[in-house]
Amino acid sequence: MPTKNIFAGIGVRTTFVNILYEQLMKREFVTLADIMCIKRGYPKGFYDNNPKRTLSGEKFYGDLKKASSEVIKALELAYPGCIEDNGKSGKGKAFRYIGQEDDPLAAERQAIEQKRLEDYVAFCKASAGILPSSWFSSYFENTQLLLDTNREVESGASHICSSLEQNLTNIDLLPVFNKAITDKKVLKFSYQRFGQQPFELLFHPQYLKEYNGRWFVFGEADREPHQAYNVPLDRIVGELIEVNDVEYIPAPKGFYQDFFNNITGVTHEKDAKVEQVVIRTKTEYQHGLLLTKPLHHSQRESLPYGEYEDGSYGEVTLTIEPNRELRGKILLYGENLEVMKPLLLREQIKEIITKQMELYMIER
């Protein structure tokens, strides 16, 4: 039976494994308290100087103990006698690596890096080539590949760019979520909505979607709305923890294709329904632009641009569920578009414009 690679996996245990291994490779004595301080961002000796804070009382202390046991065992198995302790017990116990090899588990670590690259390539394939170059910079941070790329940009040799600057917060989680969806893994993490306190979410990731430079993961959650729960990646705080004692809930076949079919963006608004949205274009140029860059896949030209009794215009019709993303798209075109129907959407657009006008009526 093959030995498990201690560097495999995601979450705090893996983080502790990597921290402890890196500290041991310095060939200095290291305690579990030292590792927790590095993980938490505390200064060295924090627990000695703060007697009311105990290492065993820290969250994830159990993960730290498990990680330390795995690292020591793996090193001793590979090179017997390469670990010595300081002879102390309890919180003062420390370990030091004394082996001859400078990186005794290099092969195991390289295998994980290779797997990460393979996972990322798989994610890129699944994303149908929509990844902008800025994500490349995030994922390959501190690598020779990125260094060479940056030099090409600085020298003017680069010939590809994106006009949309992506939100890179937690962008490294994209391949992780893609892998969790593929492997049907349940995850636990903290989610913090804007202006609110974070809360813990048990989550069955099922679908990834990008909209307007922001990435969202959809799935089954342990709170309302349970199905198609929407989490922006940049709102995730802290560690992702893999939950192995909860059975993964997959999405019904074709669910997300139907979920997104009648909306633009990612939002279904309460009581909204699919209806005919008629939009009038005010210039020939704008009409042509809207035909080449439709607001929604259901859009069709319902009235060619031309001269009519009440003016010059054209019209397009969408079969769609109106939401805030659609309102935002319409407002981007300013005075060149006019919503003709439904009346509710027309009134919503009018209300937004009226409030904007009020802002500019105030003398500053």
C-alpha positions in Angstrom: 0.0 0.0 0.0 1.6 3.3 -1.0 2.5 5.8 1.7 0.3 8.9 1.9 2.0 12.2 0.8 1.9 14.4 3.9 2.0 17.6 1.7 -1.2 16.6 -0.1 -4.6 18.1 0.7 -5.9 21.6 1.6 -6.7 23.4 4.8 -4.9 24.0 8.1 -3.3 20.6 8.5 -1.5 21.0 5.2 -0.5 24.6 6.2 1.0 23.3 9.5 2.8 20.5 7.6 4.5 23.0 5.3 5.4 25.4 8.1 6.9 22.8 10.3 8.9 21.2 7.5 10.3 24.5 6.4 11.3 25.3 10.0 12.9 22.0 10.6 15.0 22.4 7.4 16.7 25.3 9.2 18.3 22.7 11.5 17.2 24.6 14.6 15.0 23.4 17.5 11.4 24.3 16.9 8.4 23.8 19.2 4.7 23.5 18.4 4.2 26.9 19.9 6.7 28.3 17.3 4.7 26.8 14.5 1.4 28.2 15.8 2.9 31.6 16.2 4.0 31.6 12.6 0.6 30.4 11.5 -1.2 33.1 13.6 1.3 35.9 12.8 2.3 36.1 16.5 5.8 37.1 17.6 8.1 34.3 18.8 7.6 33.6 22.5 4.0 34.9 22.4 2.6 32.2 24.7 5.4 32.6 27.2 4.7 36.3 27.4 0.9 35.9 27.5 0.2 33.3 30.2 -3.6 33.7 29.8 -3.3 32.4 26.2 -2.6 28.7 26.0 -1.4 26.8 22.9 -3.8 23.9 23.6 -6.7 26.4 23.8 -6.0 27.7 20.2 -8.3 26.7 17.4 -6.8 24.1 15.2 -4.4 22.9 17.9 -5.5 19.3 17.1 -4.6 19.9 13.5 -1.2 21.1 14.6 -0.5 18.0 16.7 -1.6 15.8 13.8 0.6 17.6 11.3 3.7 17.5 13.6 3.3 13.8 14.1 3.0 13.2 10.3 6.1 15.3 9.5 8.3 13.6 12.2 7.1 10.2 11.2 7.7 10.8 7.5 11.2 12.1 8.1 12.1 9.3 10.4 10.7 6.7 7.9 12.8 8.2 5.1 16.0 8.8 7.1 16.0 7.0 10.5 17.7 9.1 13.3 17.4 12.4 11.4 15.2 14.0 14.2 16.3 14.7 17.7 14.4 16.4 20.6 15.7 18.6 23.4 14.8 16.1 26.1 12.0 18.3 27.5 8.3 17.4 27.8 5.1 19.4 27.5 5.1 22.8 25.8 8.8 23.1 26.1 9.5 20.1 23.9 11.3 20.9 20.7 12.6 19.0 17.7 15.5 19.5 15.3 16.4 18.0 12.0 20.0 16.7 11.9 19.9 14.6 8.7 22.5 14.9 5.9 20.0 15.8 3.1 19.0 19.5 2.9 15.6 18.7 1.6 14.9 15.0 2.4 11.3 15.1 1.2 11.9 17.1 -2.0 10.4 14.4 -4.2 7.1 14.5 -2.2 6.9 18.2 -2.4 7.7 18.3 -6.1 4.9 15.7 -6.7 2.4 18.1 -5.0 3.6 21.1 -7.1 3.3 19.0 -10.2 -0.2 17.9 -9.2 -1.2 21.6 -8.5 0.0 22.5 -12.0 -2.0 19.6 -13.5 -5.1 20.7 -11.5 -4.6 24.2 -12.8 -4.2 23.1 -16.4 -7.4 21.1 -16.0 -9.2 24.2 -14.6 -7.9 26.3 -17.5 -9.4 23.7 -19.9 -12.7 23.7 -18.1 -12.8 27.5 -18.2 -12.9 27.5 -22.0 -10.0 30.0 -22.4 -11.6 32.9 -20.5 -8.8 33.4 -18.1 -7.2 36.9 -18.4 -3.4 37.4 -18.1 -3.7 39.0 -14.6 -4.6 35.6 -13.1 -1.5 34.1 -14.6 0.5 36.7 -12.5 -1.4 35.7 -9.4 -1.0 31.9 -9.8 2.7 31.9 -10.8 3.8 34.5 -8.3 7.5 34.3 -7.5 8.3 31.9 -10.4 10.9 32.2 -13.2 8.0 31.9 -15.6 6.4 35.1 -14.3 9.7 36.8 -14.1 10.3 36.1 -17.8 6.8 37.3 -18.6 7.2 40.5 -16.7 10.4 41.3 -18.5 8.7 40.8 -21.8 6.0 43.3 -20.8 8.6 45.8 -19.6 10.5 45.5 -22.8 7.4 46.0 -24.9 7.5 42.5 -26.4 4.1 41.5 -25.0 1.3 41.4 -27.5 -1.7 40.4 -25.4 -3.6 42.3 -22.7 -7.0 42.5 -21.1 -9.0 45.7 -20.6 -10.8 44.2 -17.6 -8.8 44.3 -14.4 -9.9 41.2 -12.4 -10.4 41.1 -8.6 -7.5 38.9 -7.6 -8.6 38.4 -3.9 -8.6 34.6 -3.3 -8.0 33.9 -7.0 -5.8 31.0 -5.9 -9.0 29.3 -4.7 -10.3 28.8 -8.2 -8.3 25.6 -8.9 -9.1 24.4 -5.4 -12.9 24.8 -5.9 -12.7 23.3 -9.4 -10.9 20.3 -7.9 -13.5 20.0 -5.1 -16.3 20.0 -7.6 -14.6 17.4 -9.7 -13.8 15.2 -6.7 -17.2 15.8 -5.1 -15.7 17.2 -1.8 -17.5 19.1 0.9 -15.7 22.2 2.2 -16.1 24.3 5.3 -15.0 28.0 5.4 -15.9 31.4 6.8 -17.9 33.8 4.6 -18.1 37.5 5.3 -20.7 39.6 3.5 -19.9 43.3 3.1 -20.3 45.2 6.4 -21.2 42.1 8.3 -19.6 39.6 10.7 -18.2 36.4 9.1 -20.1 33.2 9.6 -19.1 29.5 9.0 -20.6 27.8 6.0 -20.7 24.1 5.2 -20.7 24.0 1.4 -21.0 21.5 -1.4 -19.4 23.4 -4.4 -21.1 22.6 -7.7 -20.5 25.4 -10.2 -18.1 28.3 -10.9 -19.1 31.4 -12.7 -17.3 34.7 -13.6 -19.3 37.9 -14.0 -17.9 41.4 -14.5 -14.4 40.5 -13.3 -15.6 38.7 -10.2 -15.7 35.0 -9.6 -18.6 33.2 -7.8 -18.9 29.6 -6.6 -22.4 28.1 -6.4 -23.5 25.1 -4.5 -25.5 23.4 -1.7 -25.2 25.1 1.7 -26.3 24.5 5.2 -28.4 27.7 5.3 -31.0 29.5 3.2 -31.1 29.4 0.3 -29.8 25.9 0.5 -29.7 25.3 -3.3 -27.6 27.5 -5.6 -26.1 29.3 -2.7 -23.9 32.1 -4.1 -20.4 32.8 -2.6 -18.1 35.5 -4.2 -14.6 34.2 -3.8 -13.3 37.5 -2.5 -15.7 37.2 0.5 -14.1 34.0 1.8 -12.0 34.6 4.9 -9.6 32.1 6.6 -8.9 28.5 5.7 -10.8 26.1 3.5 -11.3 22.8 5.4 -12.2 19.6 3.7 -15.0 17.7 5.4 -14.9 14.0 4.9 -17.8 12.9 7.2 -20.5 14.6 5.2 -21.9 13.1 2.0 -21.5 15.5 -1.0 -24.7 16.7 -2.7 -24.3 17.1 -6.5 -26.3 19.5 -8.6 -29.1 17.9 -10.6 -28.1 17.4 -14.3 -28.5 20.6 -16.2 -29.5 22.6 -13.1 -27.1 25.5 -13.5 -27.7 25.8 -17.3 -31.3 26.4 -16.5 -30.5 28.5 -13.5 -28.5 31.0 -15.6 -30.4 30.7 -18.8 -32.9 33.5 -18.2 -30.8 36.0 -16.4 -27.7 38.1 -17.0 -25.2 38.0 -14.2 -25.7 35.8 -11.2 -28.8 37.2 -9.4 -32.4 35.9 -9.2 -34.5 38.7 -7.5 -37.5 37.9 -5.4 -40.8 37.7 -7.3 -39.0 38.4 -10.6 -40.3 36.4 -13.6 -39.3 35.9 -17.2 -40.9 38.5 -19.5 -40.4 40.4 -22.7 -38.1 43.4 -22.3 -38.2 45.9 -25.2 -35.3 48.3 -25.4 -35.2 51.2 -27.9 -31.9 52.4 -29.4 -31.5 56.1 -30.1 -28.7 56.1 -32.7 -27.8 53.9 -35.6 -24.4 53.3 -34.2 -25.8 52.3 -30.9 -28.3 50.0 -32.6 -25.5 48.3 -34.5 -23.3 48.0 -31.4 -26.1 46.3 -29.4 -26.6 43.8 -32.2 -23.0 42.8 -32.2 -22.7 42.9 -28.4 -26.1 41.7 -27.1 -27.3 42.2 -23.5 -28.4 38.6 -23.3 -28.4 35.5 -25.5 -32.2 35.8 -26.0 -31.8 39.2 -27.6 -33.2 39.7 -31.1 -33.8 42.7 -33.3 -37.6 43.4 -33.2 -37.4 46.7 -35.1 -34.6 47.7 -37.5 -33.1 51.1 -37.0 -34.9 53.7 -39.2 -37.1 56.7 -39.6 -40.6 56.4 -38.1 -43.5 58.8 -37.5 -42.3 59.5 -33.9 -38.6 59.7 -34.6 -35.5 57.7 -35.6 -34.8 54.6 -33.6 -34.6 50.8 -33.5 -35.7 48.2 -31.0 -34.4 44.9 -29.6 -36.4 42.4 -27.4 -35.1 40.2 -24.7 -36.8 37.3 -23.1 -35.3 37.6 -19.6 -35.9 37.8 -15.9 -35.0 41.5 -15.0 -32.4 41.9 -12.2 -29.9 44.4 -11.0 -27.2 43.2 -13.4 -29.5 43.9 -16.4 -30.4 47.4 -15.0 -26.7 48.0 -14.6 -26.0 47.0 -18.2 -28.8 49.2 -19.6 -27.6 52.2 -17.5 -24.1 51.9 -18.9 -25.3 53.0 -22.3 -26.7 56.3 -20.9 -29.1 58.3 -23.1 -28.6 55.9 -26.0 -31.0 53.3 -24.7 -34.6 53.6 -23.5 -36.6 50.8 -21.8 -40.1 50.7 -23.4 -41.5 47.7 -21.4 -42.2 46.2 -19.0 -43.4 49.2 -17.1 -41.9 48.1 -13.8 -38.4 47.9 -15.3 -38.9 51.2 -17.0 -39.9 52.8 -13.6 -36.9 51.2 -11.9 -34.5 52.7 -14.4 -36.3 56.1 -14.2 -36.0 56.0 -10.4 -32.3 55.4 -10.5 -31.7 58.2 -13.1 -33.8 60.6 -11.0 -31.7 59.9 -7.9 -28.5 60.4 -9.9 -29.9 63.8 -11.2 -30.7 64.9 -7.7 -27.0 64.3 -6.7 -25.9 66.8 -9.4 -28.5 69.4 -8.6 -26.8 70.0 -5.2 -24.2 72.8 -5.3 -20.8 71.7 -4.0 
